[in-house]
Amino acid sequence: MSNQNNRVSKYIGVGWNREQQKWRSSVSEKGVKYDCGYFDSERDAAKARDRKILALGLNKPLQILKPAA
């Protein structure tokens, strides 16, 4: 069964938004929540979260993207 059918993400910070009928991602740091947007695919939502982590310079593990060497 696909995750898009059961709407439970295998990625941290990614969840299904019933109202928008899309995957939504976010990342939190020191009590501040950074929204990454809504996406048609769970993987795209996780990728956007990785990009936000890199853009903000947060010390959090990446799930899709590879860290720069």
C-alpha positions as CSV (number, residue, x, y, z in Angstrom):
1,M,0.0,0.0,0.0
2,S,1.3,3.4,-1.0
3,N,1.9,6.1,1.6
4,Q,-0.2,8.4,-0.4
5,N,-3.2,6.2,0.3
6,N,-2.7,5.8,4.1
7,R,-1.3,9.4,4.4
8,V,1.3,8.5,7.0
9,S,4.7,9.8,6.0
10,K,8.0,7.8,6.4
11,Y,9.8,11.2,6.6
12,I,10.3,13.3,9.7
13,G,8.5,16.7,9.4
14,V,6.2,15.6,6.6
15,G,2.5,15.0,7.0
16,W,-0.7,14.9,5.0
17,N,-2.9,18.0,5.0
18,R,-6.6,17.0,4.6
19,E,-7.8,20.5,3.7
20,Q,-5.3,21.0,0.8
21,Q,-5.1,17.2,-0.1
22,K,-1.4,17.6,-0.3
23,W,1.8,16.7,1.7
24,R,3.1,19.5,3.9
25,S,6.5,19.8,5.4
26,S,8.1,21.9,8.1
27,V,11.1,22.0,10.4
28,S,11.3,23.4,13.9
29,E,14.3,24.9,15.7
30,K,14.4,26.6,19.2
31,G,10.6,26.8,19.3
32,V,10.3,28.4,15.8
33,K,8.4,26.4,13.1
34,Y,9.5,27.0,9.5
35,D,6.9,26.0,7.0
36,C,8.3,24.4,3.8
37,G,5.0,24.3,1.8
38,Y,2.5,21.9,0.2
39,F,3.5,19.2,-2.3
40,D,1.8,16.6,-4.4
41,S,4.4,14.0,-3.4
42,E,5.7,13.0,0.0
43,R,9.3,12.9,-1.4
44,D,9.1,16.4,-2.7
45,A,7.9,17.6,0.7
46,A,10.8,15.9,2.4
47,K,13.2,17.4,-0.2
48,A,11.8,20.9,0.5
49,R,12.4,20.3,4.2
50,D,16.0,19.4,3.5
51,R,16.4,22.5,1.4
52,K,15.0,24.6,4.3
53,I,17.5,23.0,6.7
54,L,20.4,23.8,4.4
55,A,19.2,27.4,3.8
56,L,18.8,28.1,7.5
57,G,22.0,26.3,8.4
58,L,20.3,24.1,10.9
59,N,22.1,21.1,12.5
60,K,19.5,18.5,11.5
61,P,19.9,15.4,9.5
62,L,18.9,15.5,5.8
63,Q,16.6,12.8,4.5
64,I,16.8,13.1,0.7
65,L,19.5,15.5,-0.2
66,K,23.2,14.7,0.3
67,P,25.2,17.1,2.5
68,A,27.9,19.0,0.6
69,A,31.4,17.6,1.2
